[in-house]
Amino acid sequence: AETFLMNVTRGTGTSGLASIPRRRNRIVRPLLGFTHLELCNYLVERGISWREDLTNADTYYLRSYIRYEILPRLEVKNPQVLSAISGACDIVSDEDAYVSGVAARCLRKLTVREYDGYVVLDAARLAATDVVIARRVIRLAVKHLADDPRLEARHVESVLMAVANGRGAVNLPQDIQARIEFGTLTLAKAYRKESAGNIPAGVHDAHTHMSETSFSAWLSVPGEQRLTQNRRLRARLIPVEHGLDVVSFARAHGREWLGESVLLDAEAAGIDATHGGRLWIEPPCAGDVLCPLGMHGQSKKLSDLLSASRLPVAERRGVPVVRTSPNGRIVWVAGIRADERSKCTQDTKVLLELSIHESLITVSDSYGG
């Protein structure tokens, strides 16, 4: 009853009104159904001593204020008020579990992309979702970014207001920001360092500094480089068979239009066809310029290319840029566009395949549904 009234006072969603669950995973609370007074009387009757937190009697604290000031007054109106509130909490808890299941399934359908540091939802479809489910979708998505997001009802309503308006940004607790742009809602966690010690064995990590959205590393060719916990960039060399129409083959088998891979001329990208080599990977840098494939050698600022790709701002800093060297020209803006100077021609002898591999964390699966 105390937790219920505390959460009502602070402002909360249905989960908060359900109060503390009797069981959550491995944690069981067998004494939850007893009042503080009942437990004290039980101990006194059996001569058992106990320790009491001094703040328990200090009505400066909200829980104590409710226990000693509010509940006694409510009991004057209804002697069974504790039982009534407890019963209401049980009902709310059951309904909350049902809504969570529905929201988890809805979240799966609305999710456009999800990686270590951010979740991207379809804003238009979210705006058309029943508000009860939409609120829970926001909470589930944010919980994917922070175990204890500390969201209040006002935070959720602010996000939904921005979604309804089709634009805007909302700062949330735990350094999370919600931003509406290009028809999507991006929930992004602020910069977080990541330990290089977590890199799986067998994955090249020399000269590497990485975080969830920032990285710089050498990519061995052939080889693989870990970008974040769930993203890897791979490179391999493919000798061209005699008589093969290289350009047509590259168009048919390169999957750049899906943002997954690209086939380039190894030698044009600075890679020795016989002994291989290495390429440099880093985030987009201010002033970067490339000659996007398909623009016939015309140059374009990388910032303009990313803007034209309608990629949310929060995601742009996580785009891997592959170069010939740390200060060399761009070979591939991973998942966006290759550079014209590294394209395949009929004279290409060895193909360089660069590919992004995602191991997505399914937000909805983490919470059922």
Secondary structure, DSSP 8 states (H G I E B T S, - for coil): -HHHHHHHHH---HHHHT-S-SEETTEE-TTTTS-HHHHHHHHHHTT------GGGG-TTSHHHHIIIIIHHHHHHH-TTHHHHHHHHHHHHHHHHHHHHHHHHHHHHHHEEEE-SSEEEEEHHHHHTS-HHHHHHHHHHHHHHH-SS----HHHHHHHHHHHHHT-EEEEETTTEEEEEETTEEEEEE---B--GGGS-TTSB-TT-EEBSS-EEEEEEESEEEEEETTEEEEEEEEE--TT--HHHHHHHH--GGGTSEEEEETTTTT-BTTTBEEEEEE---TT-EE-BTTSTT--EEHHHHHHHTT--HHHHTT--EEESSTTS-EEEETTTEEBGGG---TT--EEEEEEEEE----HHHHT--
